[in-house]
Amino acid sequence: QYLCIDETGSSCTDFPDTGGTTDFSLVSHEEEGDGEVYMGDVARLRCAGTGKFLRVHKDGLIDGFGERNQPETQLVVDAGGMPIASGSVITLHSITLGEFVHGSPAGEVRIGSAHAVNYTESEWRYWLVEKKDCGLNTVGSDVGNRELTAGVGGSLMVPSRSRPAASFNSDSSEKTGHELREDWLREGDIVTLRALNQNMLEVDLEGNVTCGKRLGNSGATPGLTHEFFVHRIGVSTVTMHNSTIRRGGQICLKPILEDLAPSCYLRGKEDESGLVADGNLADRDISFTIDVASIQNVVTPLSAALQKGDADVAFSPLWNKQEVKHVEALS
């Protein structure tokens, strides 16, 4: 339903109102500026039905008669959308380069199609993200790196789970009735990323990033890691209870390797040749948009092989072994 604000108060309606009572304009908190609003910024909503600002009272009531100088009109822009669960197939889109990160069949990590040779980039841009169990308690710890103070367009969030929050997008289910699932990705979790070539995303001590060229699936190897801290970008510390990683959110990835330099966030190379682990927290090119991929898009390049099969199965009834039926199947 649509939020409707008019002179009588607030309500919800199934259809947009032609009179403008369901229309709002996002206004920057700054009196002067470029007018742009970023994730984590404080902003206001101007109600077209009243000409004033949306106001949220302490008792939870909402009206459209707020003034600019009233703190009840201040809202923090945060990320919404469906949570991303461990085991999902995702895509990573570079904010600065405007291209998708993919693992090539040869085990290289590339961005976009400029360096894709003998294969189609769009068919290899998918990653399987899986959360490590120990990642749930790393937020705010020394191993989680406490430099989360100055992100892009705001600050990285260091969440606290000591008290509940009431918003639908919060991690608390006390007032929303929505149960928090442990397989949802959250700020500070430790994750692994497996490319479509079935190899892990990995980083060495020199900051080189590949996917399975050396580490592959062999497990722990000295000087290499395939585990990363995942952090949200551009969200103010005011929203400390909304630590879930959601579709369309901006994230950064930090390799977990003891002897690696502190400033080692993954960032896209300017020539789109791949990733390198030397990004600083304040660099814009460490930002990636994470989204869930459609399974249909993942299997479309394999549709011909799936329809044909790679094995032949022979069937015959018990009473007549000479009657053999051949069926194509997948091994």
C-alpha positions in Angstrom: 0.0 0.0 0.0 0.9 3.7 -0.5 1.5 6.1 2.4 -1.0 8.9 2.1 -0.5 12.2 3.9 -3.1 14.9 3.9 -4.5 17.6 6.1 -6.4 15.0 8.2 -3.4 13.0 9.0 -1.8 9.8 7.7 -3.3 6.6 6.2 -2.5 3.9 3.7 -4.2 3.4 0.3 -4.1 0.7 -2.3 -3.6 3.1 -5.3 -1.6 6.4 -5.8 -3.7 9.5 -5.2 -4.0 11.8 -8.2 -4.3 14.7 -5.8 -0.7 14.3 -4.7 -1.3 13.1 -1.2 0.9 10.0 -1.9 3.7 12.1 -3.5 6.9 13.0 -1.6 10.1 14.8 -2.5 13.4 13.9 -0.8 15.1 17.0 0.6 18.7 17.2 1.7 19.3 18.1 5.4 21.8 20.8 4.5 20.4 24.3 4.0 22.9 24.8 1.2 24.6 22.2 -1.0 24.3 20.2 -4.2 21.0 18.7 -3.2 22.3 15.1 -3.5 21.4 12.6 -0.8 23.7 9.6 -0.1 23.3 6.4 1.9 23.5 7.3 5.6 22.7 11.0 5.1 20.1 12.8 7.1 17.2 14.0 4.9 13.6 15.0 5.0 10.5 14.1 3.0 8.3 17.0 1.8 4.7 16.0 1.5 2.9 17.3 -1.6 -0.4 17.1 0.1 0.5 19.6 2.8 3.6 21.4 1.5 5.4 20.6 4.8 7.6 17.8 6.0 6.8 14.3 7.1 7.0 14.2 10.9 7.3 11.1 13.1 6.2 11.7 16.7 7.7 9.9 19.7 4.6 7.8 20.1 4.9 6.6 16.5 2.2 8.7 14.9 3.0 10.3 11.6 1.7 13.5 10.0 2.7 15.9 7.3 2.9 19.2 9.3 6.6 19.2 10.3 8.9 22.2 10.1 12.5 22.2 8.9 13.7 23.1 12.4 12.0 20.2 14.1 14.2 17.1 14.8 11.1 14.8 14.3 11.4 15.5 10.6 14.9 14.2 10.3 15.2 10.7 8.6 18.3 8.6 7.9 18.5 7.1 4.4 19.3 3.4 4.7 19.3 0.3 2.5 16.1 -1.7 2.1 15.4 -4.8 0.1 15.5 -8.5 0.6 18.4 -10.0 2.7 21.0 -12.1 1.0 21.4 -15.5 2.5 24.5 -17.7 2.6 24.5 -20.1 -0.3 23.1 -17.5 -2.7 24.4 -17.0 -6.2 25.3 -13.3 -6.5 26.9 -10.7 -8.7 29.4 -8.0 -7.8 29.2 -4.7 -9.8 32.0 -2.2 -9.5 30.7 1.2 -8.6 33.5 3.2 -10.2 34.0 1.0 -13.3 30.4 0.2 -14.0 31.1 -3.4 -14.8 30.7 -6.8 -13.2 33.4 -8.8 -11.6 33.8 -12.3 -12.9 36.1 -15.3 -12.7 37.4 -16.5 -16.0 37.7 -20.1 -17.1 41.5 -19.8 -16.8 41.2 -18.8 -13.1 41.7 -15.0 -13.5 39.6 -12.3 -12.0 38.4 -9.7 -14.5 36.0 -6.8 -14.6 33.9 -6.3 -17.7 34.4 -7.7 -21.1 37.5 -5.8 -22.2 39.9 -8.6 -21.2 37.5 -11.5 -21.9 39.2 -13.8 -24.5 37.5 -16.8 -26.0 34.6 -16.6 -23.6 31.5 -14.4 -22.9 31.9 -12.3 -19.8 28.1 -12.2 -19.0 28.1 -16.0 -18.6 30.9 -16.0 -16.0 29.9 -13.1 -13.7 28.2 -15.3 -11.0 29.6 -16.1 -7.6 28.4 -18.5 -4.8 28.7 -16.7 -1.5 28.9 -18.7 1.7 29.2 -17.5 5.3 31.7 -18.9 7.8 30.2 -19.8 11.2 32.8 -17.7 13.1 31.7 -14.6 11.2 28.8 -13.8 13.4 30.9 -12.5 16.4 33.6 -10.6 14.6 31.8 -7.2 14.4 33.7 -4.7 16.5 36.5 -7.1 17.4 40.1 -6.5 16.8 40.2 -9.2 14.1 37.3 -7.4 12.4 39.4 -4.2 12.0 38.1 -1.2 13.9 38.9 1.4 11.2 35.3 1.4 10.1 34.8 5.1 10.6 34.9 6.9 7.3 33.2 5.1 4.4 32.0 6.4 1.0 29.1 8.8 1.2 28.8 8.2 5.0 30.5 5.7 7.3 30.8 2.0 7.6 28.6 0.6 10.2 29.7 -1.0 13.4 26.5 -2.5 14.7 25.5 -3.3 18.2 23.0 -6.0 19.1 22.3 -5.0 22.7 18.9 -3.4 22.2 16.0 -3.9 19.7 14.9 -1.7 16.9 11.4 -1.4 15.6 11.9 -0.8 11.8 11.0 -3.4 9.3 14.6 -3.4 7.9 16.1 -3.8 11.4 17.7 -7.0 12.7 15.2 -7.1 15.6 12.1 -9.3 15.2 10.6 -8.3 18.5 8.2 -5.6 17.0 8.1 -6.7 13.3 7.2 -10.3 13.7 9.9 -11.3 11.2 12.4 -13.9 12.5 16.1 -13.1 12.0 17.6 -16.0 10.0 21.2 -17.0 10.9 22.1 -17.7 7.3 21.5 -14.0 6.3 24.7 -12.2 5.6 25.5 -9.4 8.1 28.0 -6.7 8.6 31.3 -8.1 9.7 30.7 -11.7 8.6 33.4 -13.9 7.1 32.5 -15.1 3.7 34.0 -17.1 0.8 33.2 -16.6 -2.9 33.3 -19.4 -5.4 33.3 -18.5 -9.1 31.5 -20.4 -11.9 34.7 -22.2 -12.7 34.3 -23.8 -9.2 37.3 -22.2 -7.7 37.6 -19.8 -4.8 38.3 -16.1 -4.9 41.8 -15.8 -3.3 44.4 -13.2 -2.4 48.2 -13.5 -1.8 50.5 -11.5 0.4 51.3 -9.2 -2.5 47.7 -8.3 -3.0 47.2 -10.2 -6.2 43.6 -11.5 -6.6 42.8 -14.6 -8.6 40.2 -17.4 -8.5 41.7 -20.8 -8.2 44.9 -20.4 -10.2 47.0 -21.4 -7.2 44.8 -22.1 -4.1 41.9 -23.7 -5.9 40.0 -26.1 -3.6 43.1 -27.4 -1.7 42.2 -25.6 1.5 44.6 -23.6 3.6 47.8 -22.6 1.9 50.5 -20.4 3.5 50.5 -16.8 2.1 47.0 -17.2 0.5 43.5 -16.7 1.7 40.0 -17.2 0.4 38.2 -15.7 3.4 37.0 -12.1 3.5 35.3 -9.7 5.9 32.2 -8.2 4.3 31.3 -4.7 5.3 28.5 -2.4 4.3 29.4 1.0 2.8 27.7 4.3 3.1 25.5 3.7 6.1 25.6 5.9 9.1 26.3 4.5 12.6 22.9 5.8 13.6 21.4 2.7 12.0 23.5 0.4 14.1 20.7 -2.3 14.3 20.3 -2.8 10.6 23.4 -4.9 9.9 21.9 -7.2 7.3 23.4 -7.3 3.8 20.6 -6.7 1.4 20.0 -6.9 -2.4 21.4 -3.8 -4.2 23.5 -2.7 -1.2 27.0 -1.4 -1.4 29.7 -3.5 0.2 33.5 -3.9 0.4 35.6 -7.0 0.9 38.7 -7.2 3.1 40.9 -10.3 2.9 41.8 -12.1 6.1 45.5 -12.6 5.9 47.8 -12.0 8.9 50.8 -10.5 7.1 48.8 -8.5 4.6 48.9 -4.7 4.8 46.1 -3.0 6.9 44.9 -1.1 3.8 44.1 -4.2 1.7 40.5 -3.8 0.6 39.6 -5.3 -2.8 39.3 -2.6 -5.5 38.9 -2.6 -9.2 41.9 -1.8 -11.4 41.4 1.3 -13.6 42.2 -0.7 -16.8 39.5 -3.2 -15.9 42.0 -6.0 -15.9 40.9 -7.3 -12.5 41.0 -6.8 -8.8 43.9 -5.9 -6.4 44.0 -5.9 -2.6 45.5 -2.5 -1.9 42.4 -0.3 -1.4 42.1 2.2 1.4 38.9 2.5 3.4 38.2 6.0 2.0 38.7 4.9 -1.7 35.6 4.9 -3.7 36.7 2.0 -5.9 36.5 -0.5 -3.1 32.7 -0.2 -3.4 30.7 -3.0 -5.1 27.0 -3.5 -5.5 25.9 -6.9 -4.4 22.8 -8.5 -5.8 21.2 -11.9 -6.1 21.4 -13.5 -9.6 18.5 -15.2 -11.3 19.1 -18.9 -11.6 17.6 -18.7 -15.1 20.3 -16.4 -16.1 22.9 -18.7 -14.6 21.7 -21.8 -16.5 20.8 -20.1 -19.8 24.3 -20.7 -21.3 24.0 -24.3 -20.3 20.5 -24.9 -21.6 21.6 -26.7 -24.7 23.7 -29.1 -22.7 21.0 -29.6 -20.1 18.5 -30.5 -22.8 20.8 -32.9 -24.6 22.4 -34.5 -21.5 25.9 -35.9 -21.2 25.0 -39.6 -20.6 22.9 -42.3 -22.1 20.7 -44.4 -19.9 19.4 -47.8 -21.1 16.1 -49.2 -19.8 14.6 -52.6 -20.3 11.7 -54.4 -18.7 12.3 -57.4 -16.5 10.3 -59.7 -18.7 12.1 -58.7 -21.9 15.8 -57.9 -21.8 15.9 -57.5 -25.6 13.6 -54.4 -25.4 16.0 -51.6 -24.7 15.0 -47.9 -24.5 17.7 -45.2 -24.5 17.2 -41.9 -22.7 19.5 -38.9 -22.5 20.4 -37.9 -19.0 22.8 -35.7 -16.9 25.4 -37.5 -14.9 
